[in-house]
């Protein structure tokens, strides 16, 4: 297998290779040779090892060598090897790495907001929202994360041009991320059911957001001569959703709300799923498509 082994001969990795051989046998030695090149490959594909978990490596090795690498001592060795690779390759990030999608450009600074308990920024929110929208473009419209703040501060006149090329009343679902101070939440609009629903992983009752969206919909219906949509709207607060138990995962929850609503999937995730879902969203952004 032709791989790039530029980090293979670092003193630390050679030591780990010998240790790996002692613990796992000759097949594990061969696995390590493949392992270093595999991490190089991941680094070039994703710009960092942020979206990679030791289970990903174990699964890959099992597929290649037809052996069980899920044994505890082998999984521990895989984790040690990843750490050694990261130390030997500095920050384990590719300088100048970019993800380009339509008008979006994500840098490593943007993608790194998906690591650990960092707050997701507008760039990540907006590109991921567009991926959600583009997976079902006839049915869903995703509003830019700056839309609500502009609506709240400038009124309808501040955002009336945002939909000049789209008839939102021909959609089934509108997704409007809300960013107030340091917290993300979501308003969804079911056009057919005339319902406005507020989703918040902190389960707060922000009554102003749905009211602002209701007034926007009325103004939009009037301007676009969609008078059937002037009345009949109902507001809801969705309380039986996954609840965050920290101060940083609100953005990740909002993007998962968007994805599930758009695809018609149940909200089957919770706080404990966030590390895995953050890694998945990182990969989806790099692939420029949702991984269903």
C-alpha positions as CSV (number, residue, x, y, z in Angstrom):
1,X,0.0,0.0,0.0
2,X,1.5,3.3,-1.1
3,X,1.1,5.8,1.7
4,X,2.8,8.9,3.0
5,X,4.9,7.9,6.0
6,X,6.7,11.2,6.7
7,X,6.0,10.9,10.4
8,X,6.8,7.2,10.6
9,X,10.4,7.4,11.7
10,X,10.0,9.9,14.6
11,X,11.6,8.4,17.7
12,X,8.4,8.4,19.6
13,X,6.4,6.6,17.0
14,X,9.1,3.9,16.5
15,X,9.0,3.3,20.2
16,X,5.2,3.0,20.0
17,X,5.5,0.6,17.1
18,X,7.8,-1.7,19.1
19,X,5.4,-1.6,22.0
20,X,2.5,-2.3,19.7
21,X,4.4,-5.3,18.3
22,X,5.0,-6.7,21.8
23,X,1.3,-6.2,22.8
24,X,-0.5,-7.2,19.7
25,X,1.8,-9.4,17.6
26,X,3.1,-9.1,14.1
27,X,-0.3,-8.3,12.6
28,X,-0.5,-5.3,14.8
29,X,3.0,-4.2,13.6
30,X,1.6,-4.2,10.0
31,X,-1.4,-2.4,11.3
32,X,0.8,0.3,12.7
33,X,2.6,0.8,9.4
34,X,-0.8,1.3,7.7
35,X,-1.9,3.4,10.7
36,X,0.5,6.3,10.2
37,X,-0.3,6.6,6.5
38,X,-4.0,6.5,7.4
39,X,-3.7,9.4,9.8
40,X,-1.8,11.4,7.1
41,X,-4.7,10.7,4.8
42,X,-7.3,11.9,7.4
43,X,-5.2,15.0,8.0
44,X,-5.2,15.9,4.3
45,X,-8.9,15.2,4.0
46,X,-10.2,17.1,7.0
47,X,-7.4,19.5,7.8
48,X,-7.1,18.1,11.3
49,X,-7.8,15.0,13.3
50,X,-10.7,16.7,15.1
51,X,-13.4,14.5,13.5
52,X,-11.5,11.3,14.0
53,X,-12.2,9.0,16.9
54,X,-10.2,5.9,17.9
55,X,-13.2,3.8,17.0
56,X,-12.9,5.0,13.4
57,X,-9.3,3.8,13.3
58,X,-10.3,0.5,14.9
59,X,-13.0,-0.1,12.4
60,X,-10.6,0.7,9.5
61,X,-7.9,-1.6,10.8
62,X,-10.5,-4.4,11.3
63,X,-11.6,-4.0,7.8
64,X,-8.1,-4.2,6.4
65,X,-6.6,-6.9,8.5
66,X,-9.7,-9.0,9.3
67,X,-8.8,-9.0,13.0
68,X,-10.5,-7.9,16.1
69,X,-8.8,-4.6,17.1
70,X,-11.6,-3.7,19.6
71,X,-10.0,-5.6,22.4
72,X,-9.4,-3.1,25.3
73,X,-5.6,-3.3,25.2
74,X,-5.6,-2.8,21.4
75,X,-8.0,0.2,21.6
76,X,-5.7,1.8,24.3
77,X,-2.8,1.3,21.9
78,X,-4.6,3.0,19.1
79,X,-5.4,5.9,21.4
80,X,-1.7,6.1,22.3
81,X,-0.7,6.0,18.7
82,X,-3.0,8.8,17.8
83,X,-1.6,11.0,20.6
84,X,2.0,10.2,19.5
85,X,1.1,11.1,15.9
86,X,-0.3,14.4,17.0
87,X,2.8,15.2,19.1
88,X,5.1,14.3,16.2
89,X,3.2,16.4,13.7
90,X,2.9,19.5,15.8
91,X,-0.6,20.9,16.0
92,X,-1.9,18.2,13.6
93,X,-3.6,20.8,11.5
94,X,-3.0,21.6,7.8
95,X,-2.0,25.2,7.3
96,X,-4.2,27.0,4.9
97,X,-6.9,24.3,4.8
98,X,-10.2,25.6,3.4
99,X,-13.6,24.2,2.7
100,X,-15.4,26.0,-0.2
101,X,-19.1,25.6,-0.8
102,X,-21.1,28.1,-2.9
103,X,-20.4,31.5,-1.2
104,X,-19.1,29.8,2.0
105,X,-15.4,29.5,2.9
106,X,-14.5,27.7,6.1
107,X,-11.1,28.0,7.6
108,X,-9.5,25.8,10.3
109,X,-10.5,28.5,12.8
110,X,-14.1,28.0,11.8
111,X,-14.0,24.2,11.7
112,X,-12.2,24.2,15.1
113,X,-15.4,25.5,16.7
114,X,-16.7,22.0,16.3
115,X,-14.0,20.7,18.6
116,X,-14.7,19.9,22.3
117,X,-17.0,22.4,23.9
118,X,-16.3,25.4,21.6
119,X,-19.2,27.7,20.6
120,X,-20.2,27.2,16.9
121,X,-19.7,30.4,14.9
122,X,-21.9,31.9,12.2
123,X,-19.8,30.6,9.4
124,X,-20.3,27.0,10.5
125,X,-24.0,27.6,11.3
126,X,-24.7,29.1,7.9
127,X,-22.8,26.6,5.7
128,X,-24.4,23.6,7.6
129,X,-27.8,25.2,7.3
130,X,-27.3,25.5,3.5
131,X,-26.3,21.8,3.4
132,X,-29.6,21.0,5.2
133,X,-31.6,23.2,2.8
134,X,-29.8,21.8,-0.3
135,X,-30.6,18.3,0.7
136,X,-34.4,19.0,0.2
137,X,-34.3,22.3,-1.7
138,X,-38.0,22.2,-2.9
139,X,-39.3,21.9,0.7
140,X,-37.0,23.8,3.0
141,X,-35.6,27.3,3.2
142,X,-32.9,28.1,5.7
143,X,-32.4,31.7,6.8
144,X,-28.9,33.1,7.3
145,X,-28.0,33.4,11.0
146,X,-27.9,37.2,10.7
147,X,-31.5,37.4,9.5
148,X,-33.2,37.5,12.9
149,X,-31.0,40.1,14.4
150,X,-31.6,42.3,11.3
151,X,-35.3,41.7,11.6
152,X,-35.3,42.5,15.3
153,X,-33.4,45.7,15.0
154,X,-34.5,47.0,11.6
155,X,-37.9,45.6,11.1
156,X,-39.3,44.1,7.9
157,X,-37.7,46.8,5.8
158,X,-34.3,45.6,6.9
159,X,-34.9,42.1,5.6
160,X,-37.4,42.4,2.8
161,X,-34.8,41.9,0.1
162,X,-33.6,38.6,1.7
163,X,-36.3,36.6,-0.1
164,X,-36.4,38.5,-3.4
165,X,-35.5,35.2,-5.3
166,X,-37.6,32.8,-3.3
167,X,-41.3,32.4,-2.4
168,X,-41.2,31.1,1.1
169,X,-44.9,30.3,1.0
170,X,-44.2,27.7,-1.6
171,X,-41.9,25.9,0.9
172,X,-43.0,23.4,3.5
173,X,-40.5,24.4,6.2
174,X,-38.6,27.5,7.2
175,X,-35.7,27.3,9.5
176,X,-34.5,30.4,11.3
177,X,-31.5,30.2,13.7
178,X,-31.7,32.7,16.5
179,X,-28.5,34.1,18.0
180,X,-29.0,36.3,21.1
181,X,-26.0,37.2,23.1
182,X,-24.1,33.9,23.6
183,X,-27.0,31.5,22.9
184,X,-28.4,29.7,19.8
185,X,-32.0,28.6,19.5
186,X,-34.3,27.9,16.5
187,X,-37.6,29.0,15.1
188,X,-39.2,26.7,12.6
189,X,-42.2,27.6,10.5
190,X,-44.5,24.9,9.1
191,X,-46.2,26.7,6.2
192,X,-49.0,24.2,5.5
193,X,-49.9,23.9,9.2
194,X,-49.5,27.7,9.8
195,X,-47.4,26.9,12.9
196,X,-44.4,28.7,14.4
197,X,-42.4,26.6,16.8
198,X,-39.6,27.7,19.1
199,X,-36.8,25.2,19.9
200,X,-34.3,25.8,22.7
201,X,-32.0,23.2,24.2
202,X,-32.0,25.2,27.4
203,X,-35.8,25.0,27.4
204,X,-36.4,28.7,27.9
205,X,-39.6,30.5,26.8
206,X,-38.6,33.4,24.6
207,X,-41.9,34.7,23.5
208,X,-40.5,37.6,21.5
209,X,-38.9,35.5,18.8
210,X,-42.1,33.8,17.6
211,X,-43.9,37.1,17.7
212,X,-41.2,38.8,15.5
213,X,-41.4,35.9,13.0
214,X,-45.2,36.1,13.0
215,X,-45.1,39.8,12.1
216,X,-42.5,39.1,9.5
217,X,-44.7,36.4,7.8
218,X,-47.6,38.8,7.8
219,X,-45.6,41.6,6.2
220,X,-44.1,39.2,3.7
221,X,-47.6,37.8,2.8
222,X,-48.9,41.3,2.3
223,X,-46.0,42.4,0.1
224,X,-46.0,39.2,-2.0
225,X,-49.8,39.3,-2.2
226,X,-50.2,36.0,-0.4
227,X,-53.3,37.1,1.6
228,X,-54.2,33.5,2.5
229,X,-51.2,33.5,4.8
230,X,-52.2,36.7,6.8
231,X,-54.2,34.8,9.4
232,X,-54.5,31.4,11.1
233,X,-51.0,31.2,12.5
234,X,-50.3,29.4,15.8
235,X,-47.3,29.5,18.1
236,X,-45.7,26.6,20.0
237,X,-42.8,26.1,22.4
238,X,-41.2,22.6,21.9
239,X,-40.2,21.6,25.4
240,X,-39.6,17.8,25.0
241,X,-36.3,18.1,23.2
242,X,-32.8,17.2,24.1
243,X,-31.4,19.4,26.8
244,X,-27.9,20.7,27.0
245,X,-26.1,20.4,30.3
246,X,-23.3,22.9,29.5
247,X,-23.0,26.4,28.1
248,X,-21.5,25.6,24.7
249,X,-23.6,22.9,22.8
250,X,-26.6,25.1,21.9
251,X,-25.3,25.6,18.3
252,X,-24.8,21.9,17.8
253,X,-28.3,21.2,19.1
254,X,-29.8,23.8,16.7
255,X,-28.1,22.3,13.7
256,X,-29.3,18.8,14.7
257,X,-32.9,20.2,15.1
258,X,-32.6,21.7,11.6
259,X,-31.3,18.4,10.1
260,X,-34.0,16.3,11.7
261,X,-36.9,18.7,10.9
262,X,-35.8,18.9,7.3
263,X,-35.4,15.2,6.8
264,X,-38.4,14.2,8.9
265,X,-36.3,12.3,11.5
266,X,-37.2,12.1,15.2
267,X,-35.1,14.0,17.7
268,X,-33.4,10.9,18.9
269,X,-30.2,12.6,20.2
270,X,-29.3,14.0,23.6
271,X,-26.4,15.7,25.3
272,X,-24.3,12.6,25.5
273,X,-24.4,12.3,21.7
274,X,-22.9,15.8,21.1
275,X,-19.2,14.8,20.8
276,X,-20.1,12.2,18.1
277,X,-22.5,14.6,16.3
278,X,-19.9,17.4,16.3
279,X,-17.4,15.0,14.6
280,X,-20.1,14.0,12.1
281,X,-21.0,17.6,11.3
282,X,-17.3,18.4,10.8
283,X,-17.1,15.6,8.2
284,X,-20.3,16.7,6.5
285,X,-18.9,20.2,6.1
286,X,-15.7,18.8,4.6
287,X,-17.7,16.6,2.2
288,X,-20.2,19.5,1.5
289,X,-23.1,17.2,2.0
290,X,-25.1,15.6,4.7
291,X,-24.2,12.0,5.6
292,X,-27.6,10.4,6.0
